[in-house]
Amino acid sequence: MCQDTTKRADTVRMTEKVSLSKVAAAEADARIAAREAKKSGAKAKAIKHSLEREWYMDYLAFFAPLLLCRVTNVWPVFITGFGRIIATRAFMSLHYIFIDKDNYKMKLNQRQLRREKGDYTIGAVLHMWIQVVLQIIFPSMFFAPEDQIVECAKNTFISHVLLVEPLYYAVHLWLHVPNIMRLMHSFHHMSVKTLPSTSLVQDFKEHFIYVATFGPAFFAPFLLTGQNHWTVICAYLILFDIVNAFGHTNISLNGWLFNSKYSPMRYLFYTPEFHLGHHKYYRANYGLFMPVWDFLFGTYKEYKIPSPEKLGVLPENQQDFVFVGHCGGLGHLLTCPEWSVYNVYDRYTQFLPFELEFLIVDLAGFLCRLFISSYKVSRYCIDKKLIGRIICVVRTPMDYFKKSRFSSVNKDIVDLIEREYKLSGTRYFGLGNMNKNKQLNDGGNEIVRLVQNHKFLKDKKIRVWTGDTLTAASVYHQIIDIPNLKEIFFVGGNGKIGQAVIELLIRKGIK
């Protein structure tokens, strides 16, 4: 056994010597990206964007092609640009809801989210400008006869496979030359933990490199056949963005189809782990959507997303306590991460007078309750052992103002408690914000009574607390931790929290 261990150690040392230059090169790239990240991080208070501008400039840039509406048909330009932005936003929302929401280990810092929020639409808007100019210069490149659309689509696909894929591989290698990396590509690699939209976040100069790299997909068919169609180009760009975003997700695809060396798909279509390997190693996995070029030129490197066990992620069905929340006004509705992951750190923003906001979200809440009774927010981990989650009943401020709705709100809360106990065995529930309103349920006491009299829940040892409960518990434990404490003079003992603390101290035998 000792001999086997020695042989393995010798093998490891030999492998390390052989790959020393590759490691050094990768570390050089990593240092460049790290320096750029540090410049925009600790050394600079402002968020670094690929193009510094005022907020209204994005809207002006988006609508600028309208100036040429008398020269060319700008509808294809806006359909393409708007479609790309909507597709990206939809992909991000779905990825957050079904992938990232429960992944409490995958937390992105506020600086990265703010940086990407301001940059992910730049490429789409820039391409709108380029498209409108090309429509004027080469109209037949966008307005071929409609009966030729299928043929144009075939030619565009072939051009992508034969021209764009190998060209991108070569360009990507060039972007990792240290000076070029420092000049442009390090901006993209500042996002170590990637979002779907990270695929669109580039240095402004780099966007022009990609226009030249991806352009042959629809330029080549035009040059060879004299025609192409804007619907094909639009579909190509939207599909391109979606597949590119897919490569920046944290999804592990297991099975023979993508992992076996005998499977053609392993070489013809990439997985998120393939591109995440590039973000991890820098000097590997340069290909766009087809790993075959990395296999051919020896730059492929295996990377696997660590398993939940290795990450120390607790079971996905574990849920030790739930905080029961609710929707606020319109500013709450429009700044939730499900709508846009970039909102995860945003504050409540008031858009309209509160009276009007509350009426709008009251109608939205009514419509939502036709289909759902609650919605889950992300999980969070406490002390690496306990999992909590915020779950909101589909209730809005108007439900807490009208006495006629109080009983149905309380019923929704109790139904949520029953449902989560059956799903996850959760016994501890906190009431947040208006869900513990004095007028609604006497600060949570009515919920406790309903649970105690509930046919199913009454013997399940359900515990309900409010913010006041936790405050009282915290104050009590801080007091009893005082060494040799026998008596105390408590100021503010006539309040709700004070009364609870005093009662607990008396039971403990403290005067």
Residue pairs with C-beta under 8 A, 6 or more apart in sequence:
16 23
22 283
25 282
25 283
26 281
26 282
26 283
26 284
28 178
29 176
29 178
29 181
29 189
29 282
29 283
30 282
32 178
32 181
32 182
32 186
33 181
33 186
33 189
33 190
33 282
35 186
36 182
36 186
36 187
36 189
36 190
37 190
37 192
39 48
40 47
40 48
40 111
40 115
40 190
41 111
47 111
47 114
47 115
47 118
48 115
48 187
49 115
49 118
49 119
50 119
50 122
50 187
50 201
50 202
50 203
50 204
50 206
51 119
51 122
51 204
58 121
58 125
61 125
61 129
62 81
62 125
62 128
64 129
65 74
65 77
65 78
65 128
65 129
65 132
66 74
68 74
68 132
68 136
71 136
72 132
72 135
72 136
72 139
73 135
73 143
74 132
76 131
76 135
76 142
76 230
76 231
76 234
77 128
77 131
77 132
77 135
78 128
79 234
80 127
80 128
80 131
80 230
80 233
80 234
80 237
80 238
81 124
81 125
81 127
81 128
83 234
83 238
84 124
84 127
84 237
84 238
84 241
85 121
85 124
87 238
87 241
87 242
88 120
88 124
88 196
88 197
88 200
88 241
88 242
88 245
89 340
91 196
91 242
91 245
91 246
92 195
92 196
92 197
92 245
92 340
92 341
93 338
93 339
93 340
93 341
95 195
95 196
95 245
95 249
95 341
96 337
96 338
96 341
97 338
99 249
99 250
99 251
100 106
100 250
100 341
100 378
101 337
101 338
101 376
101 377
101 378
101 379
102 316
102 378
102 379
103 250
103 313
104 313
104 378
104 379
104 380
104 381
104 387
105 311
105 312
105 313
106 193
106 250
108 193
108 195
108 344
110 345
112 190
112 191
112 193
113 341
113 342
113 344
113 345
114 342
114 345
115 190
115 191
115 201
116 191
116 195
116 197
116 198
116 201
116 342
117 340
117 342
119 200
119 201
119 202
120 197
120 200
120 201
121 200
122 200
122 202
122 204
122 207
123 200
123 202
123 207
123 210
124 200
124 241
126 207
126 211
127 211
127 237
130 211
131 142
131 230
131 233
134 141
134 142
135 141
135 142
135 143
135 230
138 222
140 222
140 226
140 227
140 228
141 218
141 219
141 222
141 227
141 228
142 228
142 229
142 230
142 233
143 229
143 230
144 152
144 227
144 228
144 229
145 227
146 229
148 227
148 229
149 229
149 231
149 232
151 225
152 221
152 225
152 227
152 228
152 229
152 232
153 232
153 235
155 220
155 221
155 224
155 225
155 228
156 217
156 218
156 221
156 228
156 232
156 233
156 236
159 216
159 217
159 218
159 219
159 220
159 221
160 217
160 236
161 290
163 216
163 217
163 220
164 213
164 214
164 216
164 217
164 288
165 287
165 288
165 289
165 290
165 293
166 293
167 213
167 216
168 213
168 214
168 287
168 288
169 286
169 287
169 288
169 293
169 294
169 297
171 209
171 213
172 286
172 287
172 288
173 286
173 299
174 180
175 181
175 184
175 185
175 206
175 209
176 185
176 282
176 283
176 286
181 189
183 203
183 205
184 202
184 203
184 205
184 206
184 209
185 202
185 203
185 206
187 201
187 202
187 203
187 206
188 198
188 201
188 202
188 203
188 206
189 279
189 282
191 198
191 201
191 279
192 279
194 248
194 249
194 250
194 276
194 279
195 248
195 341
196 245
196 246
196 248
196 249
197 245
197 248
198 248
199 241
199 244
199 245
199 247
199 248
200 241
200 244
200 245
202 210
214 240
217 236
218 228
218 232
218 233
218 236
221 227
221 228
222 228
243 289
244 289
246 272
247 270
247 271
247 272
247 274
247 275
247 289
248 272
248 275
248 276
249 272
250 272
250 276
250 305
251 271
251 272
251 305
252 271
252 272
252 273
252 304
252 305
253 259
253 271
253 272
253 273
256 263
257 263
257 265
258 265
258 266
258 269
258 271
259 266
260 266
266 291
267 290
267 291
267 292
267 295
268 290
268 291
268 292
269 289
269 290
269 291
270 287
270 288
270 289
270 290
270 291
272 305
273 303
273 304
273 305
274 285
274 287
274 291
274 303
275 285
276 303
276 305
277 284
277 285
277 301
277 302
277 303
278 284
278 285
278 286
280 303
281 301
281 303
283 299
284 294
284 299
284 300
284 301
285 291
285 294
285 299
285 300
285 301
285 303
286 293
286 294
286 299
287 293
287 294
291 300
294 300
308 316
312 384
314 381
314 385
314 387
317 423
317 424
318 387
318 424
319 379
319 387
319 388
319 389
319 420
319 423
319 424
319 425
319 426
320 386
320 387
320 388
320 426
320 428
321 386
321 388
321 389
321 426
321 428
321 429
321 430
322 388
322 389
322 390
322 391
322 416
322 417
322 420
322 426
322 428
322 429
322 430
323 388
323 389
323 390
323 391
323 429
323 430
323 432
324 391
324 392
324 393
324 413
324 416
324 417
324 429
324 430
324 431
324 432
324 435
325 377
325 390
325 391
325 392
325 393
325 432
325 433
325 435
326 392
326 393
326 394
326 395
326 396
326 399
326 400
326 432
326 433
326 434
326 435
327 333
327 361
327 365
327 392
327 394
327 395
327 396
328 348
328 361
328 396
328 397
329 348
329 350
329 354
329 357
329 358
329 361
329 396
329 397
330 351
330 352
330 357
330 360
330 361
331 348
331 349
331 350
331 351
331 357
332 348
332 361
333 339
333 361
333 364
334 343
334 349
334 351
335 343
335 346
335 347
335 348
335 349
336 343
337 343
337 344
337 378
338 375
350 357
351 357
352 360
358 396
358 397
358 398
359 398
361 396
361 397
361 398
362 396
362 397
362 398
362 399
364 396
365 394
365 395
365 396
365 398
365 399
368 394
369 394
372 394
373 393
373 394
373 412
373 415
373 416
374 391
374 392
374 393
374 394
374 412
374 416
374 419
375 391
375 392
375 394
376 389
376 390
376 391
376 392
377 389
377 390
377 391
377 392
378 389
378 390
379 387
379 388
379 389
380 387
380 388
380 389
381 387
381 388
382 388
390 432
391 416
391 420
393 409
393 412
393 413
393 416
393 435
394 412
395 409
395 412
395 434
397 434
398 405
399 405
399 408
399 409
400 409
400 434
400 437
400 439
400 440
403 439
406 439
406 440
406 441
409 435
409 440
410 440
410 441
410 446
410 447
410 450
411 450
413 431
413 435
413 441
413 447
414 447
414 450
414 451
414 454
414 457
417 429
417 447
417 451
417 457
417 462
417 464
418 454
418 456
418 457
420 426
420 429
421 427
421 457
421 460
421 462
427 460
427 461
427 462
427 463
428 462
428 463
428 465
429 462
429 463
429 464
429 465
430 464
430 465
430 466
430 467
430 469
430 470
431 444
431 447
431 464
431 465
431 466
432 467
434 440
435 441
435 444
436 443
436 444
436 466
436 467
436 468
437 443
440 446
441 447
443 466
443 468
443 496
444 464
444 465
444 466
444 469
447 464
448 464
451 457
451 458
451 462
451 464
452 458
468 496
468 497
468 500
469 500
471 497
472 497
472 500
472 501
472 504
475 497
475 501
476 500
476 501
476 504
476 505
479 485
479 488
479 501
479 505
479 510
480 505
480 508
480 510
485 510
486 510
486 511
487 510
487 511
488 505
488 510
488 511
490 498
490 501
490 502
490 505
492 498
493 499
493 501
493 502
